[in-house]
């Protein structure tokens, strides 16, 4: 076992060696531009891109009704999930502005959704940010109540990147389809790890990225439904009219080929991988909580990502904890917001108090995590939490049965 140990698989994943070997020829021998229509180099690249679209479509259940084949044309390649989120939300907002100006989302979406919605509010759009319950679930009935005559889009993530809670997208999809409103989901964290089928769930747009599924960074996709209903988007990037006019720019062929290979591996091995990760995650959880008190699980106990374990350790400061277990790569909150000292906005939306929110650690397990690593991390966490609590007068008072909430602290 090598140190440091990587347990931050929600932030990014190491590339699967099988993905890398599939990509390599497209850097050197098959280096053509997929938009070059006049020679073999371009045709080879274009062929690779088109078969990649099919593989991505197959993984998300984007199957054409008549042919029963993957709907390759519904996949628009982008530079990653942030661009896909922007293209979906701004693209719909701009194209359908004559129909309405109201968008519904939740308070625990990724910043790529929340900040895009904030930008649209400055342009006169109205956005409803729905609350979630204490487990991080959004209530479909609340979504239904939020939809009005001016609503053009509902955007709810498939699974949360911090707490791992998996949302009832299928139930929400029934509502949006009945109301004639488009449904977008940021499917980045859940792709290949939880059940996801764009047709069965009535999803009209889905943001995807390769680097969370053992593929390369800098390549993603947006699924755009092509019939029943046909979704139209205003392009956010102008140029040569690539990607059916929705996203101009030379395609990253090696990245796209790698993305497709990562999808294929998940399609074939995902079920077994999910079971293995669940058992490793539960082993880590049991090992920690059987030896420590005042440890709280954030997110839903059952409806959660297989490799996600988000715990709050009462009477321990999160940053001190991170330093104490510096041989383990974990996260306190999401990687995209870890520069801020505010407690996680996701945990606050769940109603977790500021103290506990500050003491939360997200363990992200993945394809290359071993049982040996899990046991090492559990032992390390238990010993360091005990050590930090030994220095905490508050923990001592708690052990003596003093109700800390009722203590009147003297002001200096």
Residue pairs with C-beta under 8 A, 6 or more apart in sequence:
1 370
1 372
1 373
1 376
3 327
4 326
4 327
4 328
4 329
5 327
5 328
5 329
5 373
5 376
5 377
6 14
6 329
6 366
6 368
6 369
7 328
7 329
7 330
7 363
7 364
7 365
7 369
7 373
7 377
8 329
8 330
8 331
8 335
8 362
8 364
9 307
9 364
9 365
9 366
9 367
9 369
10 161
10 162
10 189
10 212
10 305
10 307
10 308
10 331
10 334
10 335
10 362
10 364
11 331
11 334
11 335
11 364
12 211
12 212
12 217
12 335
13 211
13 212
13 213
13 214
13 215
13 366
13 367
14 214
14 368
15 214
15 215
15 216
15 258
16 214
16 215
16 261
16 262
16 265
16 367
18 261
18 265
19 214
19 215
19 216
19 258
19 261
19 262
19 265
20 258
22 257
22 258
22 261
23 216
23 254
23 255
23 257
23 258
23 261
24 254
26 45
26 48
26 253
26 254
26 257
27 254
30 41
30 44
30 45
30 48
30 253
31 41
31 45
31 253
32 39
32 40
32 41
32 42
32 43
32 44
32 45
32 46
32 253
33 41
33 42
33 45
33 250
33 251
33 253
34 42
34 45
34 46
34 48
34 49
34 250
34 251
34 253
35 42
35 46
35 240
35 242
35 250
35 251
36 42
36 45
37 43
37 46
45 251
45 253
48 253
48 256
48 257
49 77
49 251
49 253
49 256
49 257
50 72
51 260
52 256
52 257
52 259
52 260
53 70
53 72
53 73
53 75
53 77
53 260
54 69
54 70
54 72
55 70
55 260
55 261
55 263
55 264
55 267
56 75
56 208
56 221
56 223
56 259
56 260
56 263
57 63
57 70
57 71
57 72
57 74
57 75
57 223
58 70
58 263
58 267
59 191
59 192
59 263
59 264
59 266
59 267
60 187
60 191
60 196
60 197
60 198
60 206
60 208
60 223
61 196
61 197
61 198
61 199
61 200
62 70
62 71
62 74
62 75
62 198
62 199
62 223
63 69
63 70
63 71
63 199
64 70
64 71
65 227
71 226
73 226
73 244
74 223
74 224
74 225
74 226
75 221
75 222
75 223
76 84
76 87
76 221
76 222
76 223
76 224
76 243
76 244
76 246
76 247
77 219
77 220
77 221
77 243
77 247
77 251
77 252
77 256
77 259
78 84
78 87
78 219
78 220
78 221
78 222
78 247
79 218
79 219
79 220
79 252
80 209
80 210
80 211
80 217
80 218
80 219
80 220
81 110
81 112
81 186
81 188
81 207
81 208
81 209
81 212
81 220
82 112
83 220
83 247
84 207
84 208
84 209
84 220
84 221
84 222
85 110
85 112
85 113
85 116
85 186
85 207
86 112
86 116
86 236
87 222
87 233
87 235
87 236
87 246
87 247
88 155
88 184
88 205
88 207
88 222
88 233
89 103
89 113
89 116
89 117
89 120
89 153
89 155
89 184
90 116
90 119
90 120
90 234
90 236
91 233
91 234
91 235
91 236
91 246
92 152
92 153
92 182
92 184
92 205
92 231
92 233
93 101
93 103
93 120
93 125
93 152
93 153
94 233
94 234
95 232
95 233
95 234
96 152
96 153
96 182
96 232
99 152
100 149
100 150
100 151
100 152
101 124
101 125
101 126
101 150
101 152
102 125
102 126
102 127
102 128
102 148
102 150
102 151
102 152
103 117
103 120
103 125
103 126
103 127
103 128
103 151
103 152
103 153
103 154
103 155
104 127
104 128
104 130
104 143
104 146
104 147
104 151
104 153
104 154
104 155
105 113
105 114
105 117
105 127
105 128
105 129
105 130
105 154
105 155
105 156
106 129
106 130
106 131
106 132
106 138
106 156
106 157
107 129
107 130
107 131
107 132
107 345
107 349
108 132
108 136
108 157
108 160
108 162
108 163
108 345
108 346
108 349
108 350
109 155
109 156
109 157
109 186
110 157
110 161
110 186
110 188
110 334
110 336
111 334
111 336
111 337
112 186
112 207
112 336
113 155
113 157
113 186
114 129
117 125
117 127
117 129
117 155
118 127
120 127
121 127
126 150
128 146
130 138
130 142
130 143
130 146
131 138
131 142
131 349
132 138
132 165
132 349
132 350
133 139
133 350
134 350
134 351
135 165
135 299
135 300
135 301
135 303
135 350
136 160
136 163
136 165
136 298
136 299
136 300
136 346
136 349
136 350
137 165
137 167
137 168
137 300
137 303
138 156
138 167
138 168
138 172
140 168
140 171
140 172
140 174
140 175
143 154
143 156
143 172
143 175
143 176
144 175
144 179
146 154
147 154
147 175
147 176
147 179
147 181
151 179
151 181
152 181
152 182
153 181
153 182
153 183
153 184
154 172
154 176
154 181
154 182
154 183
154 184
155 183
155 184
155 185
155 186
156 167
156 169
156 172
156 183
156 185
157 167
157 185
157 186
157 187
157 188
157 189
157 190
158 166
158 167
158 169
158 185
158 186
158 187
158 188
158 189
158 190
158 191
158 194
158 196
158 206
159 165
159 166
159 167
159 189
159 190
159 193
159 194
159 304
159 305
160 167
160 189
160 299
160 346
161 188
161 189
161 334
162 298
162 299
162 310
162 333
162 334
162 344
162 346
162 347
162 362
163 298
163 299
163 300
163 304
163 308
163 310
163 346
163 347
163 350
163 362
164 189
164 299
164 300
164 304
164 305
164 307
164 308
164 309
164 310
165 299
165 300
165 303
165 304
166 190
166 194
166 300
166 303
166 304
166 305
167 185
169 183
169 185
169 196
169 201
169 203
170 200
170 201
170 202
172 183
173 183
173 201
173 202
173 203
174 202
176 182
176 183
176 202
176 204
177 183
177 202
180 229
182 204
182 205
182 229
182 231
183 202
183 203
183 204
183 205
184 203
184 204
184 205
184 206
184 207
185 203
185 205
185 206
185 207
186 206
186 207
187 196
187 203
187 206
187 207
187 208
188 207
188 208
188 209
188 212
189 212
189 305
190 196
190 305
191 208
191 212
191 213
191 266
192 213
192 263
192 266
192 267
192 270
193 270
193 273
193 274
193 277
193 305
193 306
193 307
194 274
194 305
194 306
196 206
198 206
198 223
198 225
203 223
203 225
204 224
204 225
204 229
204 231
205 222
205 223
205 224
205 225
205 231
206 222
206 223
207 220
207 221
207 222
208 220
208 221
208 222
208 223
209 219
209 220
209 221
210 216
210 217
210 219
210 220
210 255
210 258
210 259
210 262
211 217
211 218
211 219
213 262
213 263
213 266
214 262
214 265
214 366
214 367
215 255
215 258
215 259
215 261
215 262
215 263
216 254
216 255
216 258
216 259
218 252
218 255
219 252
219 255
219 256
219 258
219 259
220 259
221 259
222 246
222 247
224 231
224 233
224 246
225 231
233 246
235 245
235 246
235 247
235 248
236 247
237 247
237 248
237 249
238 248
239 248
239 249
240 248
240 249
241 248
242 248
242 249
242 250
242 251
243 251
266 273
273 306
273 367
274 306
275 306
277 306
277 307
277 365
277 366
277 369
278 306
280 307
280 365
280 369
280 371
280 374
281 306
281 307
281 308
281 309
281 363
281 365
283 371
283 374
283 375
283 378
284 309
284 363
284 365
284 374
284 377
284 378
285 297
285 309
285 311
287 374
287 375
287 378
287 379
287 382
288 295
288 311
288 378
288 381
288 382
289 295
291 382
292 313
292 382
292 385
292 386
294 313
294 314
294 315
294 398
295 311
295 312
295 313
295 314
295 385
296 311
296 312
296 314
296 356
297 309
297 310
297 311
298 310
298 311
298 312
298 347
298 350
298 352
298 360
299 308
299 310
299 350
306 365
307 364
307 365
307 366
307 369
308 362
308 363
308 364
308 365
309 362
309 363
309 365
310 360
310 361
310 362
310 363
311 360
311 361
311 363
312 347
312 352
312 356
312 357
312 359
312 360
312 361
313 321
313 359
313 360
313 361
313 385
314 355
314 356
314 359
314 395
314 398
315 359
315 388
315 389
315 392
315 394
315 395
315 398
316 359
316 385
316 388
316 389
316 392
317 358
317 359
317 388
318 332
318 358
318 359
318 360
318 361
319 332
320 388
321 332
321 359
321 361
321 384
321 385
321 388
322 330
322 332
322 361
324 384
324 387
324 388
325 377
325 380
325 381
325 384
327 380
328 377
328 380
330 361
330 362
330 363
330 364
331 338
331 361
331 362
331 364
332 338
332 344
332 360
332 361
332 362
333 343
333 344
333 346
333 347
333 360
333 362
334 344
334 346
337 344
337 345
343 352
343 354
343 357
343 358
343 360
344 357
344 360
347 356
347 357
347 360
348 354
348 357
352 360
361 381
363 377
365 374
389 395
394 404
397 404
397 407
398 404
